[in-house]
Amino acid sequence: MFQEKRAPPILNILLSKLRIYCVYAPNGCGQVLSYDALEGHEQTCQYERTPCQICQKPVSHRDQNDKHELRQCFKEIYDRNPDYVQVQFIKLLDVIETSQRRIQALEKLLGIRSQENK
C-alpha cells in the first residue's frame, strides 16, 4: 500500500529553487515558474489545449476566442479525409448520446430535489 509522507525540508528548499517551463510551452506559453507556482499556473494557463473528441484538433476550453463549432469540426475532418467523415459521425452520435444521458440524470436529480423542497 502507498503511504504519502512529507518530503524532507531540504528537498522542498531545493525544489523551490527550480525554474520550470509550463507544460503548455509547445502551445505558446512562455512562462517559466517556480516549482511552487507551477501547478496553479497550469490549471489556469490560457495555452492549455486538448484534442476535440470528434476531429482531434487541439482546442482551448479556457480561451473564449478559441471557438470550435461543430460545422468547423466536420469541415476539418472532410478536408483531411472525406471518407473518414462517416466514422466521425458515429463518434458524434456517441457524444450526443452521452450528453443526453447526463442531461436526463441531471433532470432526474433536479426533480428529486424539487420534490424534497415541497
N, CA, C and O atoms as a Tinker XYZ file with bonds, in Angstrom:
   472  protein
     1  N      0.839000   -1.175000    0.000000    73     2
     2  CA     0.000000    0.000000    0.000000    64     1     3
     3  C      0.888000    1.244000    0.000000    63     2     4     5
     4  O      1.928000    1.279000    0.657000    81     3
     5  N      0.460000    2.262000   -0.747000    73     3     6
     6  CA     1.207000    3.518000   -0.841000    64     5     7
     7  C      0.853000    4.408000    0.342000    63     6     8     9
     8  O     -0.317000    4.597000    0.674000    81     7
     9  N      1.881000    4.944000    0.960000    73     7    10
    10  CA     1.666000    5.877000    2.066000    64     9    11
    11  C      2.410000    7.168000    1.754000    63    10    12    13
    12  O      3.627000    7.167000    1.570000    81    11
    13  N      1.667000    8.266000    1.696000    73    11    14
    14  CA     2.271000    9.561000    1.382000    64    13    15
    15  C      2.922000   10.138000    2.631000    63    14    16    17
    16  O      2.337000   10.148000    3.714000    81    15
    17  N      4.151000   10.620000    2.449000    73    15    18
    18  CA     4.883000   11.232000    3.562000    64    17    19
    19  C      5.374000   12.603000    3.132000    63    18    20    21
    20  O      5.538000   12.865000    1.940000    81    19
    21  N      5.605000   13.458000    4.083000    73    19    22
    22  CA     6.160000   14.779000    3.787000    64    21    23
    23  C      7.608000   14.634000    3.346000    63    22    24    25
    24  O      8.362000   13.811000    3.865000    81    23
    25  N      7.965000   15.452000    2.381000    73    23    26
    26  CA     9.350000   15.457000    1.916000    64    25    27
    27  C     10.209000   16.168000    2.955000    63    26    28    29
    28  O      9.729000   17.058000    3.657000    81    27
    29  N     11.469000   15.782000    3.053000    73    27    30
    30  CA    12.370000   16.475000    3.980000    64    29    31
    31  C     12.465000   17.958000    3.603000    63    30    32    33
    32  O     12.413000   18.291000    2.419000    81    31
    33  N     12.602000   18.843000    4.576000    73    31    34
    34  CA    12.661000   20.290000    4.300000    64    33    35
    35  C     13.731000   20.672000    3.283000    63    34    36    37
    36  O     13.516000   21.578000    2.477000    81    35
    37  N     14.864000   20.008000    3.306000    73    35    38
    38  CA    15.936000   20.343000    2.360000    64    37    39
    39  C     15.482000   20.097000    0.920000    63    38    40    41
    40  O     15.837000   20.849000    0.013000    81    39
    41  N     14.693000   19.035000    0.719000    73    39    42
    42  CA    14.183000   18.736000   -0.616000    64    41    43
    43  C     13.210000   19.830000   -1.069000    63    42    44    45
    44  O     13.245000   20.253000   -2.225000    81    43
    45  N     12.358000   20.279000   -0.173000    73    43    46
    46  CA    11.432000   21.374000   -0.505000    64    45    47
    47  C     12.189000   22.645000   -0.857000    63    46    48    49
    48  O     11.789000   23.369000   -1.769000    81    47
    49  N     13.264000   22.923000   -0.156000    73    47    50
    50  CA    14.078000   24.112000   -0.441000    64    49    51
    51  C     14.696000   24.006000   -1.832000    63    50    52    53
    52  O     14.682000   24.967000   -2.601000    81    51
    53  N     15.240000   22.826000   -2.147000    73    51    54
    54  CA    15.851000   22.624000   -3.463000    64    53    55
    55  C     14.806000   22.725000   -4.576000    63    54    56    57
    56  O     15.054000   23.352000   -5.607000    81    55
    57  N     13.647000   22.115000   -4.371000    73    55    58
    58  CA    12.588000   22.169000   -5.381000    64    57    59
    59  C     12.104000   23.600000   -5.602000    63    58    60    61
    60  O     11.815000   23.988000   -6.734000    81    59
    61  N     12.014000   24.377000   -4.543000    73    59    62
    62  CA    11.518000   25.752000   -4.670000    64    61    63
    63  C     12.473000   26.635000   -5.477000    63    62    64    65
    64  O     12.073000   27.696000   -5.956000    81    63
    65  N     13.718000   26.212000   -5.629000    73    63    66
    66  CA    14.692000   26.985000   -6.413000    64    65    67
    67  C     14.643000   26.641000   -7.903000    63    66    68    69
    68  O     15.218000   27.353000   -8.727000    81    67
    69  N     13.958000   25.555000   -8.244000    73    67    70
    70  CA    13.854000   25.161000   -9.649000    64    69    71
    71  C     13.006000   26.157000  -10.430000    63    70    72    73
    72  O     12.033000   26.701000   -9.909000    81    71
    73  N     13.381000   26.388000  -11.678000    73    71    74
    74  CA    12.583000   27.191000  -12.604000    64    73    75
    75  C     12.150000   26.234000  -13.703000    63    74    76    77
    76  O     12.994000   25.635000  -14.369000    81    75
    77  N     10.850000   26.082000  -13.901000    73    75    78
    78  CA    10.321000   25.057000  -14.797000    64    77    79
    79  C      9.425000   25.704000  -15.850000    63    78    80    81
    80  O      8.612000   26.576000  -15.545000    81    79
    81  N      9.593000   25.255000  -17.106000    73    79    82
    82  CA     8.721000   25.724000  -18.180000    64    81    83
    83  C      7.328000   25.141000  -17.992000    63    82    84    85
    84  O      7.174000   24.000000  -17.555000    81    83
    85  N      6.326000   25.927000  -18.323000    73    83    86
    86  CA     4.941000   25.458000  -18.299000    64    85    87
    87  C      4.813000   24.279000  -19.259000    63    86    88    89
    88  O      5.443000   24.264000  -20.317000    81    87
    89  N      4.006000   23.302000  -18.894000    73    87    90
    90  CA     3.794000   22.128000  -19.735000    64    89    91
    91  C      3.186000   22.519000  -21.090000    63    90    92    93
    92  O      3.290000   21.764000  -22.058000    81    91
    93  N      2.556000   23.689000  -21.158000    73    91    94
    94  CA     1.936000   24.146000  -22.399000    64    93    95
    95  C      2.862000   25.039000  -23.222000    63    94    96    97
    96  O      2.393000   25.752000  -24.109000    81    95
    97  N      4.154000   25.016000  -22.949000    73    95    98
    98  CA     5.133000   25.787000  -23.725000    64    97    99
    99  C      5.060000   25.463000  -25.220000    63    98   100   101
   100  O      5.172000   26.380000  -26.033000    81    99
   101  N      4.875000   24.191000  -25.621000    73    99   102
   102  CA     4.763000   23.903000  -27.060000    64   101   103
   103  C      3.561000   24.586000  -27.721000    63   102   104   105
   104  O      3.534000   24.750000  -28.941000    81   103
   105  N      2.574000   24.984000  -26.920000    73   103   106
   106  CA     1.396000   25.674000  -27.459000    64   105   107
   107  C      1.569000   27.189000  -27.473000    63   106   108   109
   108  O      0.691000   27.908000  -27.949000    81   107
   109  N      2.703000   27.685000  -26.951000    73   107   110
   110  CA     2.970000   29.116000  -26.983000    64   109   111
   111  C      3.154000   29.786000  -25.637000    63   110   112   113
   112  O      3.470000   30.975000  -25.593000    81   111
   113  N      2.969000   29.070000  -24.535000    73   111   114
   114  CA     3.142000   29.687000  -23.218000    64   113   115
   115  C      4.629000   29.898000  -22.946000    63   114   116   117
   116  O      5.431000   28.972000  -23.070000    81   115
   117  N      4.982000   31.114000  -22.579000    73   115   118
   118  CA     6.380000   31.439000  -22.311000    64   117   119
   119  C      6.724000   31.492000  -20.834000    63   118   120   121
   120  O      7.826000   31.910000  -20.477000    81   119
   121  N      5.819000   31.081000  -19.974000    73   119   122
   122  CA     6.035000   31.169000  -18.533000    64   121   123
   123  C      7.084000   30.166000  -18.055000    63   122   124   125
   124  O      7.052000   28.987000  -18.409000    81   123
   125  N      7.999000   30.660000  -17.255000    73   123   126
   126  CA     8.967000   29.826000  -16.545000    64   125   127
   127  C      8.712000   30.128000  -15.075000    63   126   128   129
   128  O      8.881000   31.259000  -14.619000    81   127
   129  N      8.306000   29.101000  -14.346000    73   127   130
   130  CA     7.793000   29.322000  -12.996000    64   129   131
   131  C      8.570000   28.550000  -11.953000    63   130   132   133
   132  O      9.307000   27.610000  -12.252000    81   131
   133  N      8.381000   28.978000  -10.726000    73   131   134
   134  CA     8.961000   28.218000   -9.617000    64   133   135
   135  C      8.165000   26.925000   -9.462000    63   134   136   137
   136  O      7.014000   26.837000   -9.889000    81   135
   137  N      8.775000   25.952000   -8.863000    73   135   138
   138  CA     8.122000   24.666000   -8.621000    64   137   139
   139  C      6.814000   24.873000   -7.867000    63   138   140   141
   140  O      5.813000   24.223000   -8.167000    81   139
   141  N      6.822000   25.771000   -6.895000    73   139   142
   142  CA     5.639000   26.016000   -6.070000    64   141   143
   143  C      4.479000   26.627000   -6.861000    63   142   144   145
   144  O      3.317000   26.365000   -6.551000    81   143
   145  N      4.781000   27.432000   -7.872000    73   143   146
   146  CA     3.738000   28.128000   -8.631000    64   145   147
   147  C      3.271000   27.350000   -9.859000    63   146   148   149
   148  O      2.250000   27.691000  -10.455000    81   147
   149  N      4.001000   26.321000  -10.237000    73   147   150
   150  CA     3.745000   25.617000  -11.491000    64   149   151
   151  C      2.342000   25.022000  -11.578000    63   150   152   153
   152  O      1.634000   25.258000  -12.556000    81   151
   153  N      1.939000   24.266000  -10.585000    73   151   154
   154  CA     0.641000   23.586000  -10.644000    64   153   155
   155  C     -0.514000   24.585000  -10.753000    63   154   156   157
   156  O     -1.432000   24.392000  -11.550000    81   155
   157  N     -0.465000   25.641000   -9.960000    73   155   158
   158  CA    -1.513000   26.660000  -10.014000    64   157   159
   159  C     -1.598000   27.322000  -11.378000    63   158   160   161
   160  O     -2.690000   27.560000  -11.893000    81   159
   161  N     -0.437000   27.621000  -11.967000    73   159   162
   162  CA    -0.415000   28.248000  -13.291000    64   161   163
   163  C     -1.003000   27.308000  -14.338000    63   162   164   165
   164  O     -1.818000   27.731000  -15.159000    81   163
   165  N     -0.602000   26.045000  -14.319000    73   163   166
   166  CA    -1.046000   25.101000  -15.344000    64   165   167
   167  C     -2.552000   24.850000  -15.275000    63   166   168   169
   168  O     -3.156000   24.467000  -16.277000    81   167
   169  N     -3.157000   25.057000  -14.127000    73   167   170
   170  CA    -4.607000   24.883000  -14.011000    64   169   171
   171  C     -5.375000   26.036000  -14.646000    63   170   172   173
   172  O     -6.569000   25.911000  -14.920000    81   171
   173  N     -4.697000   27.159000  -14.883000    73   171   174
   174  CA    -5.371000   28.323000  -15.470000    64   173   175
   175  C     -4.702000   28.820000  -16.748000    63   174   176   177
   176  O     -5.120000   29.839000  -17.299000    81   175
   177  N     -3.686000   28.134000  -17.226000    73   175   178
   178  CA    -2.919000   28.578000  -18.392000    64   177   179
   179  C     -3.813000   28.702000  -19.630000    63   178   180   181
   180  O     -4.543000   27.774000  -19.979000    81   179
   181  N     -3.741000   29.867000  -20.285000    73   179   182
   182  CA    -4.551000   30.122000  -21.476000    64   181   183
   183  C     -4.077000   29.330000  -22.696000    63   182   184   185
   184  O     -4.772000   29.284000  -23.711000    81   183
   185  N     -2.903000   28.710000  -22.602000    73   183   186
   186  CA    -2.369000   27.950000  -23.731000    64   185   187
   187  C     -2.691000   26.460000  -23.638000    63   186   188   189
   188  O     -2.224000   25.667000  -24.455000    81   187
   189  N     -3.482000   26.089000  -22.649000    73   187   190
   190  CA    -3.893000   24.690000  -22.499000    64   189   191
   191  C     -4.702000   24.297000  -23.734000    63   190   192   193
   192  O     -5.578000   25.049000  -24.160000    81   191
   193  N     -4.425000   23.154000  -24.299000    73   191   194
   194  CA    -5.157000   22.643000  -25.458000    64   193   195
   195  C     -5.406000   21.152000  -25.249000    63   194   196   197
   196  O     -4.523000   20.417000  -24.807000    81   195
   197  N     -6.615000   20.726000  -25.573000    73   195   198
   198  CA    -6.928000   19.298000  -25.554000    64   197   199
   199  C     -7.559000   18.953000  -26.894000    63   198   200   201
   200  O     -8.217000   19.795000  -27.504000    81   199
   201  N     -7.366000   17.725000  -27.356000    73   199   202
   202  CA    -7.925000   17.358000  -28.655000    64   201   203
   203  C     -9.456000   17.296000  -28.616000    63   202   204   205
   204  O    -10.045000   16.786000  -27.663000    81   203
   205  N    -10.076000   17.817000  -29.651000    73   203   206
   206  CA   -11.525000   17.699000  -29.816000    64   205   207
   207  C    -11.865000   16.210000  -29.898000    63   206   208   209
   208  O    -11.138000   15.444000  -30.531000    81   207
   209  N    -12.953000   15.801000  -29.268000    73   207   210
   210  CA   -13.339000   14.388000  -29.269000    64   209   211
   211  C    -13.725000   13.902000  -30.658000    63   210   212   213
   212  O    -13.708000   12.699000  -30.920000    81   211
   213  N    -14.069000   14.817000  -31.544000    73   211   214
   214  CA   -14.537000   14.412000  -32.867000    64   213   215
   215  C    -13.440000   14.516000  -33.920000    63   214   216   217
   216  O    -13.143000   13.532000  -34.598000    81   215
   217  N    -12.826000   15.706000  -34.070000    73   215   218
   218  CA   -11.844000   15.892000  -35.147000    64   217   219
   219  C    -10.395000   15.831000  -34.670000    63   218   220   221
   220  O     -9.475000   15.816000  -35.488000    81   219
   221  N    -10.186000   15.797000  -33.359000    73   219   222
   222  CA    -8.860000   15.711000  -32.752000    64   221   223
   223  C     -8.044000   16.995000  -32.865000    63   222   224   225
   224  O     -6.871000   17.011000  -32.493000    81   223
   225  N     -8.647000   18.076000  -33.375000    73   223   226
   226  CA    -7.939000   19.354000  -33.439000    64   225   227
   227  C     -7.757000   19.877000  -32.013000    63   226   228   229
   228  O     -8.715000   19.870000  -31.240000    81   227
   229  N     -6.553000   20.331000  -31.642000    73   227   230
   230  CA    -6.357000   20.878000  -30.295000    64   229   231
   231  C     -7.150000   22.178000  -30.112000    63   230   232   233
   232  O     -7.027000   23.110000  -30.906000    81   231
   233  N     -7.955000   22.220000  -29.065000    73   231   234
   234  CA    -8.758000   23.405000  -28.765000    64   233   235
   235  C     -8.620000   23.758000  -27.292000    63   234   236   237
   236  O     -8.343000   22.904000  -26.450000    81   235
   237  N     -8.820000   25.034000  -27.005000    73   235   238
   238  CA    -8.757000   25.505000  -25.623000    64   237   239
   239  C    -10.161000   25.594000  -25.056000    63   238   240   241
   240  O    -11.086000   26.054000  -25.724000    81   239
   241  N    -10.308000   25.150000  -23.824000    73   239   242
   242  CA   -11.594000   25.268000  -23.144000    64   241   243
   243  C    -11.597000   26.499000  -22.248000    63   242   244   245
   244  O    -12.607000   26.806000  -21.615000    81   243
   245  N    -10.483000   27.199000  -22.193000    73   243   246
   246  CA   -10.360000   28.386000  -21.339000    64   245   247
   247  C    -10.415000   29.677000  -22.137000    63   246   248   249
   248  O    -10.945000   30.681000  -21.662000    81   247
   249  N     -9.871000   29.655000  -23.345000    73   247   250
   250  CA    -9.795000   30.861000  -24.171000    64   249   251
   251  C    -11.106000   31.040000  -24.932000    63   250   252   253
   252  O    -11.421000   30.253000  -25.825000    81   251
   253  N    -11.869000   32.071000  -24.580000    73   251   254
   254  CA   -13.171000   32.314000  -25.211000    64   253   255
   255  C    -13.039000   32.666000  -26.695000    63   254   256   257
   256  O    -14.006000   32.536000  -27.444000    81   255
   257  N    -11.857000   33.111000  -27.128000    73   255   258
   258  CA   -11.646000   33.444000  -28.536000    64   257   259
   259  C    -11.386000   32.208000  -29.384000    63   258   260   261
   260  O    -11.461000   32.274000  -30.611000    81   259
   261  N    -11.083000   31.086000  -28.748000    73   259   262
   262  CA   -10.797000   29.839000  -29.463000    64   261   263
   263  C    -12.096000   29.041000  -29.590000    63   262   264   265
   264  O    -12.310000   28.055000  -28.884000    81   263
   265  N    -12.949000   29.487000  -30.499000    73   263   266
   266  CA   -14.238000   28.828000  -30.672000    64   265   267
   267  C    -14.068000   27.632000  -31.608000    63   266   268   269
   268  O    -13.388000   27.717000  -32.631000    81   267
   269  N    -14.685000   26.543000  -31.246000    73   267   270
   270  CA   -14.616000   25.335000  -32.065000    64   269   271
   271  C    -16.039000   24.831000  -32.229000    63   270   272   273
   272  O    -16.593000   24.193000  -31.334000    81   271
   273  N    -16.614000   25.120000  -33.365000    73   271   274
   274  CA   -18.003000   24.777000  -33.609000    64   273   275
   275  C    -18.089000   23.500000  -34.420000    63   274   276   277
   276  O    -17.154000   23.137000  -35.135000    81   275
   277  N    -19.217000   22.826000  -34.302000    73   275   278
   278  CA   -19.421000   21.538000  -34.955000    64   277   279
   279  C    -19.223000   21.618000  -36.461000    63   278   280   281
   280  O    -18.600000   20.737000  -37.052000    81   279
   281  N    -19.748000   22.666000  -37.087000    73   279   282
   282  CA   -19.605000   22.812000  -38.539000    64   281   283
   283  C    -18.121000   22.905000  -38.922000    63   282   284   285
   284  O    -17.681000   22.279000  -39.886000    81   283
   285  N    -17.374000   23.676000  -38.170000    73   283   286
   286  CA   -15.936000   23.834000  -38.403000    64   285   287
   287  C    -15.232000   22.488000  -38.192000    63   286   288   289
   288  O    -14.302000   22.136000  -38.918000    81   287
   289  N    -15.694000   21.756000  -37.191000    73   287   290
   290  CA   -15.110000   20.465000  -36.858000    64   289   291
   291  C    -15.241000   19.494000  -38.043000    63   290   292   293
   292  O    -14.269000   18.848000  -38.434000    81   291
   293  N    -16.445000   19.402000  -38.603000    73   291   294
   294  CA   -16.652000   18.477000  -39.718000    64   293   295
   295  C    -15.954000   18.950000  -40.990000    63   294   296   297
   296  O    -15.532000   18.124000  -41.800000    81   295
   297  N    -15.826000   20.255000  -41.179000    73   295   298
   298  CA   -15.063000   20.757000  -42.324000    64   297   299
   299  C    -13.605000   20.333000  -42.195000    63   298   300   301
   300  O    -12.975000   19.940000  -43.177000    81   299
   301  N    -13.075000   20.415000  -40.980000    73   299   302
   302  CA   -11.698000   19.984000  -40.702000    64   301   303
   303  C    -11.517000   18.505000  -41.068000    63   302   304   305
   304  O    -10.528000   18.133000  -41.699000    81   303
   305  N    -12.464000   17.682000  -40.672000    73   303   306
   306  CA   -12.399000   16.242000  -40.960000    64   305   307
   307  C    -12.502000   16.001000  -42.459000    63   306   308   309
   308  O    -11.723000   15.236000  -43.026000    81   307
   309  N    -13.464000   16.653000  -43.095000    73   307   310
   310  CA   -13.684000   16.451000  -44.523000    64   309   311
   311  C    -12.472000   16.878000  -45.337000    63   310   312   313
   312  O    -12.085000   16.193000  -46.283000    81   311
   313  N    -11.871000   18.009000  -44.972000    73   311   314
   314  CA   -10.693000   18.493000  -45.693000    64   313   315
   315  C     -9.534000   17.508000  -45.584000    63   314   316   317
   316  O     -8.761000   17.343000  -46.528000    81   315
   317  N     -9.416000   16.856000  -44.430000    73   315   318
   318  CA    -8.327000   15.891000  -44.231000    64   317   319
   319  C     -8.575000   14.591000  -44.986000    63   318   320   321
   320  O     -7.674000   14.057000  -45.633000    81   319
   321  N     -9.809000   14.085000  -44.896000    73   319   322
   322  CA   -10.106000   12.787000  -45.493000    64   321   323
   323  C    -11.619000   12.646000  -45.634000    63   322   324   325
   324  O    -12.295000   12.299000  -44.666000    81   323
   325  N    -12.160000   12.909000  -46.820000    73   323   326
   326  CA   -13.614000   12.863000  -46.998000    64   325   327
   327  C    -14.248000   11.525000  -46.599000    63   326   328   329
   328  O    -15.389000   11.507000  -46.139000    81   327
   329  N    -13.535000   10.414000  -46.764000    73   327   330
   330  CA   -14.091000    9.101000  -46.417000    64   329   331
   331  C    -14.180000    8.880000  -44.913000    63   330   332   333
   332  O    -14.905000    7.996000  -44.458000    81   331
   333  N    -13.465000    9.656000  -44.155000    73   331   334
   334  CA   -13.399000    9.478000  -42.701000    64   333   335
   335  C    -14.597000   10.106000  -41.986000    63   334   336   337
   336  O    -14.809000    9.866000  -40.797000    81   335
   337  N    -15.378000   10.908000  -42.709000    73   335   338
   338  CA   -16.497000   11.627000  -42.104000    64   337   339
   339  C    -17.498000   10.670000  -41.472000    63   338   340   341
   340  O    -18.024000   10.961000  -40.397000    81   339
   341  N    -17.772000    9.545000  -42.105000    73   339   342
   342  CA   -18.756000    8.602000  -41.565000    64   341   343
   343  C    -18.327000    8.089000  -40.191000    63   342   344   345
   344  O    -19.156000    7.983000  -39.287000    81   343
   345  N    -17.053000    7.772000  -40.024000    73   343   346
   346  CA   -16.541000    7.317000  -38.730000    64   345   347
   347  C    -16.751000    8.410000  -37.688000    63   346   348   349
   348  O    -17.118000    8.121000  -36.549000    81   347
   349  N    -16.522000    9.644000  -38.066000    73   347   350
   350  CA   -16.677000   10.751000  -37.137000    64   349   351
   351  C    -18.144000   10.991000  -36.772000    63   350   352   353
   352  O    -18.446000   11.418000  -35.658000    81   351
   353  N    -19.051000   10.718000  -37.706000    73   351   354
   354  CA   -20.477000   10.826000  -37.369000    64   353   355
   355  C    -20.845000    9.836000  -36.269000    63   354   356   357
   356  O    -21.657000   10.150000  -35.399000    81   355
   357  N    -20.261000    8.657000  -36.301000    73   355   358
   358  CA   -20.517000    7.666000  -35.251000    64   357   359
   359  C    -19.981000    8.182000  -33.919000    63   358   360   361
   360  O    -20.644000    8.051000  -32.890000    81   359
   361  N    -18.780000    8.769000  -33.933000    73   359   362
   362  CA   -18.234000    9.349000  -32.703000    64   361   363
   363  C    -19.128000   10.472000  -32.194000    63   362   364   365
   364  O    -19.362000   10.591000  -30.992000    81   363
   365  N    -19.625000   11.295000  -33.113000    73   363   366
   366  CA   -20.519000   12.385000  -32.732000    64   365   367
   367  C    -21.788000   11.836000  -32.092000    63   366   368   369
   368  O    -22.262000   12.367000  -31.087000    81   367
   369  N    -22.331000   10.782000  -32.669000    73   367   370
   370  CA   -23.526000   10.158000  -32.100000    64   369   371
   371  C    -23.256000    9.681000  -30.677000    63   370   372   373
   372  O    -24.102000    9.841000  -29.797000    81   371
   373  N    -22.081000    9.096000  -30.446000    73   371   374
   374  CA   -21.710000    8.661000  -29.092000    64   373   375
   375  C    -21.673000    9.849000  -28.128000    63   374   376   377
   376  O    -22.158000    9.753000  -27.001000    81   375
   377  N    -21.099000   10.962000  -28.575000    73   375   378
   378  CA   -21.019000   12.160000  -27.734000    64   377   379
   379  C    -22.422000   12.690000  -27.433000    63   378   380   381
   380  O    -22.713000   13.071000  -26.299000    81   379
   381  N    -23.289000   12.715000  -28.445000    73   379   382
   382  CA   -24.661000   13.194000  -28.253000    64   381   383
   383  C    -25.409000   12.299000  -27.270000    63   382   384   385
   384  O    -26.094000   12.793000  -26.374000    81   383
   385  N    -25.276000   10.979000  -27.438000    73   383   386
   386  CA   -25.972000   10.053000  -26.537000    64   385   387
   387  C    -25.477000   10.194000  -25.101000    63   386   388   389
   388  O    -26.274000   10.159000  -24.163000    81   387
   389  N    -24.173000   10.353000  -24.927000    73   387   390
   390  CA   -23.619000   10.551000  -23.584000    64   389   391
   391  C    -24.163000   11.842000  -22.978000    63   390   392   393
   392  O    -24.524000   11.876000  -21.801000    81   391
   393  N    -24.219000   12.895000  -23.775000    73   391   394
   394  CA   -24.748000   14.176000  -23.291000    64   393   395
   395  C    -26.216000   14.049000  -22.905000    63   394   396   397
   396  O    -26.643000   14.599000  -21.890000    81   395
   397  N    -26.982000   13.331000  -23.707000    73   395   398
   398  CA   -28.400000   13.150000  -23.397000    64   397   399
   399  C    -28.588000   12.387000  -22.084000    63   398   400   401
   400  O    -29.462000   12.724000  -21.286000    81   399
   401  N    -27.769000   11.364000  -21.864000    73   399   402
   402  CA   -27.861000   10.612000  -20.602000    64   401   403
   403  C    -27.525000   11.508000  -19.419000    63   402   404   405
   404  O    -28.174000   11.431000  -18.376000    81   403
   405  N    -26.521000   12.352000  -19.576000    73   403   406
   406  CA   -26.148000   13.272000  -18.494000    64   405   407
   407  C    -27.270000   14.274000  -18.216000    63   406   408   409
   408  O    -27.566000   14.576000  -17.060000    81   407
   409  N    -27.886000   14.783000  -19.272000    73   407   410
   410  CA   -28.997000   15.727000  -19.098000    64   409   411
   411  C    -30.151000   15.050000  -18.371000    63   410   412   413
   412  O    -30.734000   15.627000  -17.454000    81   411
   413  N    -30.481000   13.825000  -18.778000    73   411   414
   414  CA   -31.568000   13.092000  -18.120000    64   413   415
   415  C    -31.257000   12.858000  -16.648000    63   414   416   417
   416  O    -32.138000   12.990000  -15.799000    81   415
   417  N    -30.018000   12.513000  -16.343000    73   415   418
   418  CA   -29.629000   12.285000  -14.948000    64   417   419
   419  C    -29.756000   13.576000  -14.142000    63   418   420   421
   420  O    -30.223000   13.555000  -13.003000    81   419
   421  N    -29.343000   14.697000  -14.729000    73   419   422
   422  CA   -29.463000   15.987000  -14.044000    64   421   423
   423  C    -30.927000   16.376000  -13.846000    63   422   424   425
   424  O    -31.309000   16.869000  -12.784000    81   423
   425  N    -31.742000   16.150000  -14.878000    73   423   426
   426  CA   -33.170000   16.460000  -14.751000    64   425   427
   427  C    -33.810000   15.611000  -13.660000    63   426   428   429
   428  O    -34.632000   16.100000  -12.885000    81   427
   429  N    -33.432000   14.351000  -13.604000    73   427   430
   430  CA   -33.962000   13.461000  -12.571000    64   429   431
   431  C    -33.530000   13.945000  -11.188000    63   430   432   433
   432  O    -34.329000   13.979000  -10.252000    81   431
   433  N    -32.262000   14.317000  -11.075000    73   431   434
   434  CA   -31.744000   14.819000   -9.804000    64   433   435
   435  C    -32.470000   16.100000   -9.389000    63   434   436   437
   436  O    -32.839000   16.254000   -8.225000    81   435
   437  N    -32.672000   17.004000  -10.324000    73   435   438
   438  CA   -33.392000   18.246000  -10.021000    64   437   439
   439  C    -34.842000   17.968000   -9.654000    63   438   440   441
   440  O    -35.400000   18.633000   -8.780000    81   439
   441  N    -35.454000   16.994000  -10.309000    73   439   442
   442  CA   -36.830000   16.618000   -9.988000    64   441   443
   443  C    -36.942000   16.080000   -8.578000    63   442   444   445
   444  O    -37.903000   16.381000   -7.870000    81   443
   445  N    -35.967000   15.287000   -8.164000    73   443   446
   446  CA   -35.960000   14.738000   -6.808000    64   445   447
   447  C    -35.777000   15.861000   -5.809000    63   446   448   449
   448  O    -36.460000   15.900000   -4.785000    81   447
   449  N    -34.883000   16.756000   -6.091000    73   447   450
   450  CA   -34.625000   17.870000   -5.168000    64   449   451
   451  C    -35.828000   18.793000   -5.068000    63   450   452   453
   452  O    -36.156000   19.272000   -3.983000    81   451
   453  N    -36.493000   19.049000   -6.204000    73   451   454
   454  CA   -37.642000   19.955000   -6.142000    64   453   455
   455  C    -38.779000   19.325000   -5.348000    63   454   456   457
   456  O    -39.533000   20.046000   -4.694000    81   455
   457  N    -38.926000   18.003000   -5.385000    73   455   458
   458  CA   -39.939000   17.322000   -4.578000    64   457   459
   459  C    -39.571000   17.364000   -3.106000    63   458   460   461
   460  O    -40.451000   17.470000   -2.251000    81   459
   461  N    -38.281000   17.284000   -2.797000    73   459   462
   462  CA   -37.825000   17.337000   -1.408000    64   461   463
   463  C    -38.084000   18.709000   -0.799000    63   462   464   465
   464  O    -38.351000   18.828000    0.397000    81   463
   465  N    -38.003000   19.744000   -1.632000    73   463   466
   466  CA   -38.187000   21.109000   -1.132000    64   465   467
   467  C    -39.654000   21.464000   -0.905000    63   466   468   469
   468  O    -39.945000   22.503000   -0.313000    81   467
   469  N    -40.579000   20.628000   -1.361000    73   467   470
   470  CA   -42.016000   20.911000   -1.199000    64   469   471
   471  C    -42.500000   20.571000    0.183000    63   470   472
   472  O    -43.680000   20.748000    0.485000    81   471
